[in-house]
């Protein structure tokens, strides 16, 4: 009981600090919709980089990714991490500067749908509407994954039922997001990024030491067929989804194959970055384009360290607690299990705040961007064009509440696997916006019709591949992001070439941005 109270006290201190940040920035956030949704383009390089990565990684970095490594070895987790690390670097290198320049050039766009719409000089806001709808759909799913993380965390720590704990986490995130907007979100994400990487590092070092050192961890992993193989995968022996235990040891079958097609499919996670609104908005919000080079270096180093630590924590957890987590859903608690067993309660509470940090940093981004998509792009952009800033802010807060309620409904299943939920939403954004982002920035011939075709085909194919094609198995068992991304690229190119070239002023604008003007 005393240990639980110490953990709770540490987390309350952390949560109070996060709320204080929201209150601090509330006055600045409420001066205008631009300040609320984009922080007035005032972020420095460190906050830009760290908040982008913290909001991107979410709770799956500390729960989902280690859980995958614990359950079936390093192949799935490591190839995913490699794809994400490469994608992070390329996104900052290729997209960031030109998007910062272009978004300001086309009517000072402050949301992603607004950028796409202004880029093609829309009169009828079809692109804006489609983009806003997809953002609402996929970010609601994304927010649900964060609430699952909150529910699992609080339920595991305090021994309380999952549903009330998930609702409690949702209420906290909602209150915080409503208070401060983008500036509060970015400032706290900077702090949370530091907490996350420290939490991962501390638990990894202590866990490796408790397991008898790196050699002991590696030897244990080698004893499990396919567990430490980049080109194979461990296969837990399960009955009704529960891993079997015999003689105090978890049971595994023969190693499964992990071929080239699977590797390509898994590393395709990196493609998602080109369409990830919570990251792209940071590019748009930095105060000076020239500072993005420093941000790129900071973000890449943070991502590499964090991803590597998260994967290896799963391996360490299998060594220390081989039979504690017997389903793929329970495996996502390995970070919590290590923290509460290896650390004094008060310190464990602060490390647990790392999970809370990851969850908050992502869910507030998802809720805020989804709310802006409706309030700014649909309500003001389509339904009520003369709406005042105050009305937009009020509608955005109402939208936050509705989205949170829907996300809570989706998150009500205690057996949800965070990694699975995140992977679907990630594919949705990557395929819907990624190809269009790249072509809108780098191909002058891209047309409005091509943009519409690319978004609809990419977003639609994510659902079709996931629900209808991938279940066929075999060569069709490919992560839905890859085929949907390629189909979206093809549709943009073909439709753009079949329709009249963009108007001269649009092409002139493109050339000016390309030259750095």
C-alpha positions in Angstrom: 0.0 0.0 0.0 2.8 2.4 0.9 4.6 1.6 -2.3 1.4 2.3 -4.3 1.0 5.7 -2.6 4.6 6.7 -3.4 4.1 5.8 -7.0 0.8 7.8 -7.1 2.5 10.8 -5.4 5.2 10.9 -8.0 2.7 10.7 -10.8 0.5 13.4 -9.3 3.5 15.7 -9.0 4.3 15.1 -12.7 0.6 15.6 -13.7 0.5 18.9 -11.7 3.6 20.1 -13.6 1.9 19.4 -16.9 -1.3 21.2 -15.9 0.8 24.1 -14.7 2.3 24.4 -18.2 -1.2 24.4 -19.7 -2.3 27.2 -17.4 0.8 29.2 -18.1 0.3 29.2 -21.8 -3.5 29.5 -21.7 -3.6 33.3 -22.1 -1.2 33.3 -25.1 -3.1 30.4 -26.6 -6.5 32.1 -26.5 -5.4 35.3 -28.3 -6.2 33.8 -31.7 -6.9 30.6 -33.5 -3.4 30.8 -35.1 -1.8 31.0 -31.6 -4.0 28.2 -30.4 -3.5 25.8 -33.3 0.1 26.7 -34.4 1.6 28.8 -31.5 2.1 31.8 -33.8 5.1 30.1 -35.5 7.3 30.8 -32.5 8.9 27.4 -31.6 12.7 27.2 -31.2 14.8 24.3 -32.6 15.0 22.2 -29.5 11.2 22.4 -28.7 10.4 21.8 -32.3 12.5 18.7 -32.5 11.7 17.2 -29.1 8.0 17.9 -29.2 7.7 16.5 -32.7 9.2 13.2 -31.7 7.4 13.0 -28.3 4.1 13.6 -29.9 4.9 11.1 -32.7 6.1 8.2 -30.5 3.2 8.1 -28.0 2.7 5.3 -25.4 3.6 2.6 -27.9 7.3 3.5 -27.6 7.3 2.4 -24.0 4.6 -0.2 -24.1 3.8 -1.3 -27.7 7.4 -1.7 -29.1 8.9 -3.4 -26.0 5.8 -5.7 -26.0 6.4 -6.8 -29.5 10.1 -7.6 -28.7 9.1 -9.5 -25.5 6.5 -11.5 -27.3 8.2 -12.7 -30.5 11.8 -11.4 -30.5 13.6 -8.6 -32.1 12.8 -9.0 -35.8 9.4 -7.2 -35.9 10.4 -4.6 -33.4 13.9 -3.9 -34.8 12.9 -3.6 -38.5 10.0 -1.3 -37.4 12.5 0.8 -35.4 15.0 0.9 -38.4 12.2 2.1 -40.7 11.1 4.7 -38.3 14.7 6.0 -37.7 15.3 6.3 -41.4 11.9 7.9 -42.0 12.5 10.5 -39.3 15.8 11.6 -40.8 14.5 11.8 -44.3 11.4 13.7 -43.3 13.4 16.4 -41.5 15.9 16.5 -44.4 13.5 16.6 -47.3 10.2 18.0 -46.2 10.7 20.3 -43.3 12.3 23.5 -44.8 10.1 23.5 -48.0 6.9 22.9 -46.0 7.8 25.7 -43.6 8.3 28.1 -46.5 5.3 26.9 -48.6 2.8 26.9 -45.8 3.5 30.6 -45.0 3.5 31.5 -48.7 0.1 30.0 -49.4 -2.0 32.3 -47.2 -0.2 31.5 -44.0 -1.8 28.1 -43.6 -1.9 26.9 -40.0 -3.4 23.4 -40.5 -2.5 20.6 -42.9 -5.9 20.6 -44.7 -5.5 24.4 -45.1 -2.1 24.0 -46.6 -3.2 21.5 -49.2 -6.3 23.5 -50.1 -4.3 26.8 -50.4 -1.5 25.1 -52.3 -4.0 24.3 -55.2 -5.9 27.6 -54.9 -9.2 25.9 -54.2 -12.4 27.9 -54.4 -14.6 24.9 -53.6 -12.9 23.4 -50.6 -13.0 19.7 -51.7 -9.4 19.0 -50.7 -9.8 20.7 -47.4 -13.0 18.7 -46.6 -11.5 15.3 -47.6 -8.3 16.0 -45.6 -10.2 17.2 -42.5 -12.5 14.1 -42.6 -9.5 11.7 -42.8 -7.8 13.5 -40.0 -10.9 13.2 -37.8 -11.2 9.5 -38.5 -7.6 8.4 -38.1 -6.8 10.7 -35.1 -9.9 9.4 -33.3 -8.4 5.9 -33.7 -5.0 7.2 -32.7 -6.4 8.9 -29.6 -8.1 5.6 -28.7 -4.6 3.9 -28.6 -3.5 6.5 -26.1 -6.4 5.9 -23.9 -5.8 2.2 -24.0 -2.2 3.0 -22.8 -3.6 5.1 -19.9 -6.1 2.4 -18.9 -3.5 -0.3 -18.9 -1.0 1.8 -17.0 -3.3 2.9 -14.2 -5.1 -0.5 -14.0 -1.8 -2.3 -13.6 -0.3 0.1 -11.1 -3.2 0.6 -8.8 -5.1 -2.7 -9.2 -8.3 -1.0 -10.3 -10.7 -1.9 -13.1 -9.6 -1.0 -16.6 -12.6 1.1 -17.8 -12.6 3.7 -14.9 -8.8 4.0 -15.2 -9.1 4.6 -18.9 -11.8 7.3 -18.4 -9.7 9.0 -15.8 -6.8 9.2 -18.2 -9.0 10.6 -20.9 -10.4 13.3 -18.6 -6.9 14.5 -17.7 -5.7 14.6 -21.3 -8.9 16.5 -22.3 -8.6 19.1 -19.6 -5.0 19.7 -20.4 -5.5 20.1 -24.1 -8.5 22.5 -23.7 -6.4 24.7 -21.4 -3.3 25.5 -23.4 -3.5 24.6 -27.1 -0.4 24.2 -29.3 2.1 26.2 -27.2 1.3 24.3 -24.0 1.3 21.0 -25.9 4.7 21.7 -27.5 6.3 23.0 -24.3 5.2 20.0 -22.3 6.1 17.7 -25.1 9.7 19.0 -24.8 9.7 18.1 -21.1 8.0 14.8 -21.8 10.6 13.8 -24.5 13.3 14.2 -21.8 11.3 12.1 -19.3 10.7 9.4 -21.9 14.4 9.0 -22.9 15.5 9.1 -19.3 12.9 6.5 -18.3 13.9 4.2 -21.1 17.6 4.5 -20.4 17.2 4.0 -16.6 15.1 0.9 -16.9 17.3 -0.6 -19.6 20.5 -0.2 -17.6 19.0 -1.5 -14.3 17.2 -4.4 -16.1 20.4 -5.5 -17.9 22.3 -5.4 -14.6 19.6 -7.3 -12.7 19.6 -10.0 -15.5 23.3 -10.7 -14.9 24.7 -8.4 -17.6 24.5 -8.1 -21.3 26.0 -11.6 -21.9 23.3 -13.3 -19.8 20.5 -11.4 -21.7 21.9 -12.4 -25.1 22.4 -16.0 -24.1 18.8 -16.3 -22.8 17.5 -14.7 -26.1 19.7 -17.1 -28.1 18.1 -20.1 -26.3 14.7 -19.2 -27.8 14.3 -20.2 -31.5 14.3 -17.1 -33.7 14.2 -14.6 -30.8 17.4 -12.9 -31.6 17.3 -13.4 -35.4 16.8 -10.5 -37.8 15.6 -12.9 -40.4 13.5 -15.2 -38.3 10.8 -14.7 -35.6 10.0 -16.5 -32.4 6.6 -18.3 -32.2 5.1 -18.6 -28.8 3.0 -21.8 -28.3 -0.4 -20.5 -27.4 -3.8 -22.0 -26.5 -6.7 -19.5 -27.0 -4.1 -16.7 -27.3 -2.3 -17.6 -24.0 1.3 -18.7 -24.1 1.8 -22.2 -22.5 4.3 -22.6 -19.7 6.0 -26.0 -18.8 8.5 -26.6 -16.0 8.5 -22.9 -15.3 9.6 -22.0 -18.8 7.6 -20.3 -21.6 7.0 -22.6 -24.6 8.1 -21.7 -28.1 7.7 -23.5 -31.4 10.2 -23.6 -34.3 11.3 -20.2 -35.5 9.2 -18.6 -38.2 10.6 -17.2 -41.4 11.1 -13.4 -41.8 11.8 -12.9 -45.4 12.6 -10.0 -47.6 9.0 -9.1 -48.4 8.2 -9.0 -44.6 11.3 -6.8 -44.0 10.2 -4.4 -46.7 6.7 -4.4 -45.4 7.9 -3.7 -41.8 10.4 -1.0 -42.6 7.7 0.7 -44.6 6.7 2.3 -41.3 9.2 5.0 -42.2 7.0 6.1 -45.1 4.3 7.2 -42.6 6.4 10.2 -41.5 5.7 12.1 -44.7 2.0 12.3 -43.9 2.1 12.6 -40.1 0.2 15.8 -39.2 1.6 16.0 -35.6 5.2 16.1 -37.0 4.5 18.2 -40.1 2.8 20.9 -38.0 6.1 21.3 -36.1 7.9 22.1 -39.4 5.3 24.8 -40.0 5.5 26.2 -36.5 9.3 26.8 -36.1 10.2 30.4 -35.9 13.0 30.3 -38.5 13.5 27.9 -41.4 17.3 27.9 -40.9 16.9 26.4 -37.5 15.4 23.2 -38.9 18.9 21.8 -39.6 19.6 21.8 -35.8 16.2 20.3 -35.1 16.9 17.5 -37.6 20.0 16.5 -35.7 18.4 16.6 -32.3 15.3 14.6 -33.5 17.4 11.9 -35.2 19.6 11.3 -32.1 16.6 11.2 -29.8 14.8 8.7 -32.0 17.7 6.3 -32.5 18.4 6.2 -28.7 14.8 5.8 -27.7 13.9 3.2 -30.3 17.0 1.0 -29.6 16.4 1.2 -25.8 12.7 0.3 -26.3 13.4 -2.8 -28.4 16.1 -4.1 -26.0 13.9 -3.6 -23.0 11.6 -6.2 -24.4 14.5 -8.7 -24.7 15.6 -7.9 -21.1 12.1 -8.4 -19.8 11.9 -11.8 -21.4 15.1 -12.7 -19.4 13.9 -11.4 -16.1 10.2 -12.3 -16.2 9.9 -15.1 -18.8 6.4 -16.3 -17.7 4.8 -13.2 -16.3 3.1 -12.0 -19.4 1.4 -14.7 -21.4 -0.6 -12.9 -24.0 0.4 -10.4 -26.7 -1.8 -7.7 -24.9 -0.2 -8.4 -21.5 3.3 -8.3 -23.1 2.8 -4.6 -23.5 3.1 -4.2 -19.7 6.8 -5.3 -19.7 8.1 -1.8 -19.2 5.7 -1.3 -16.2 6.7 -4.7 -14.8 10.4 -3.9 -15.0 10.0 -0.5 -13.5 8.0 -1.5 -10.5 10.2 -4.4 -9.7 13.6 -2.8 -10.1 13.1 0.7 -8.8 12.2 2.2 -5.4 8.4 3.1 -5.5 8.9 6.9 -5.7 11.4 6.7 -8.5 9.2 4.1 -10.2 6.4 6.6 -10.1 8.5 9.1 -12.0 9.5 6.5 -14.5 5.8 5.5 -14.9 5.4 9.2 -15.6 7.4 8.4 -18.7 4.6 6.3 -20.1 2.1 9.0 -19.1 4.4 11.6 -20.8 4.4 9.6 -24.0 0.6 9.2 -23.9 -0.2 12.8 -23.1 2.3 14.2 -25.6 0.6 12.2 -28.4 -3.0 12.3 -27.4 -3.1 16.1 -26.9 -1.5 16.5 -30.4 -4.1 14.1 -31.9 -7.1 15.8 -30.2 -5.9 19.3 -31.0 -5.2 18.5 -34.7 -8.5 16.7 -35.1 -10.4 19.6 -33.4 -8.7 22.1 -35.7 -9.6 20.0 -38.7 -13.3 20.3 -37.8 -13.4 23.8 -36.3 -11.0 25.6 -38.6 -11.3 23.6 -41.9 -14.9 22.4 -41.9 -16.9 24.7 -39.6 -15.1 28.0 -40.6 -13.8 26.8 -44.0 -17.1 25.3 -45.3 -20.2 25.7 -43.1 -19.8 29.2 -41.6 -17.2 31.2 -43.4 -17.8 34.3 -41.5 -17.3 32.6 -38.1 -15.2 34.7 -35.6 -12.1 33.5 -33.9 -14.0 33.1 -30.6 -16.6 30.9 -32.3 -13.8 28.8 -33.9 -12.2 28.2 -30.5 -15.5 27.3 -28.9 -16.3 24.8 -31.6 -12.9 23.3 -31.4 -13.3 22.6 -27.6 -16.7 21.1 -28.2 -15.1 18.9 -31.0 -12.4 17.9 -28.5 -15.1 16.5 -26.2 -16.9 14.6 -28.9 -13.7 13.0 -30.3 -12.6 12.1 -26.8 -16.0 10.3 -26.1 -15.7 8.3 -29.4 -12.1 7.4 -28.6 -13.1 6.2 -25.2 -15.7 4.0 -26.8 -13.1 2.5 -29.1 -10.7 2.0 -26.2 -13.2 0.2 -24.0 -11.8 -3.2 -25.0 -9.2 -4.1 -22.3 -7.6 -6.7 -24.6 -6.7 -4.1 -27.3 -3.1 -4.3 -28.5 -1.7 -0.8 -28.6 0.8 -1.6 -31.4 -2.0 -2.9 -33.7 -4.2 0.2 -33.2 -1.3 2.6 -33.8 -0.1 0.7 -36.9 -3.5 1.1 -38.6 -3.8 4.8 -37.8 -0.2 5.3 -38.9 -0.8 3.7 -42.2 -3.9 5.8 -42.7 -2.0 9.1 -42.3 1.0 7.9 -44.2 -1.0 6.8 -47.2 -3.5 9.6 -47.2 -1.2 12.5 -46.9 2.4 11.3 -47.4 2.4 11.0 -51.2 0.5 14.2 -51.7 2.9 16.0 -49.3 5.9 15.0 -51.3 4.4 15.7 -54.7 2.9 19.0 -53.6 6.3 20.2 -52.5 8.5 18.7 -55.3 6.4 18.2 -58.4 5.0 21.3 -60.1 2.8 19.3 -62.4 0.6 18.0 -59.5 -3.0 19.1 -60.0 -6.0 19.6 -57.7 -7.7 16.5 -59.3 -4.5 14.5 -58.7 -4.4 15.6 -55.1 -8.0 14.5 -54.5 -7.4 11.2 -56.3 -4.3 10.5 -54.2 -5.9 11.2 -50.8 -9.1 9.2 -51.5 -7.2 6.2 -53.0 -4.5 6.2 -50.3 -6.9 6.5 -47.4 -9.4 4.1 -48.9 -6.8 1.4 -49.7 -5.7 1.3 -46.1 -9.1 0.0 -45.1 -9.4 -2.3 -48.2 -6.0 -3.8 -47.7 -6.3 -4.2 -43.9 -9.8 -5.7 -43.9 -10.1 -7.6 -47.2 -6.7 -8.3 -48.8 -4.2 -8.8 -45.9 -6.3 -11.6 -44.3 -5.7 -13.7 -47.4 -2.2 -14.3 -46.1 0.8 -15.4 -48.0 2.2 -12.7 -50.3 -0.8 -10.5 -49.5 0.2 -10.3 -45.8 1.9 -6.9 -46.3 1.6 -3.9 -43.9 -1.2 -1.9 -45.5 0.8 1.3 -45.6 3.1 0.1 -48.3 0.6 -0.8 -51.0 -1.7 2.1 -50.1 1.2 4.6 -50.3 2.3 3.3 -53.8 -1.3 3.3 -55.1 -1.7 6.9 -53.9 1.5 8.0 -55.6 0.3 6.3 -58.9 -3.1 7.9 -58.7 -1.6 11.4 -58.1 0.8 11.0 -61.0 -1.7 9.5 -63.5 -4.6 11.8 -62.8 -2.3 14.9 -62.8 -1.0 14.0 -66.2 -4.5 13.4 -67.6 -5.8 16.7 -66.4 -4.8 20.3 -67.4 -1.6 21.6 -65.9 -2.0 23.9 -62.9 -2.7 27.6 -63.5 0.4 29.8 -64.2 0.1 31.6 -60.9 0.2 28.3 -59.0 3.3 27.2 -61.0 4.9 30.6 -60.4 4.3 30.2 -56.7 5.9 26.8 -56.8 9.0 28.2 -58.5 9.3 31.0 -56.0 9.1 28.6 -53.0 11.6 26.3 -54.7 14.1 29.2 -55.1 13.7 30.0 -51.4 11.5 33.1 -51.8 
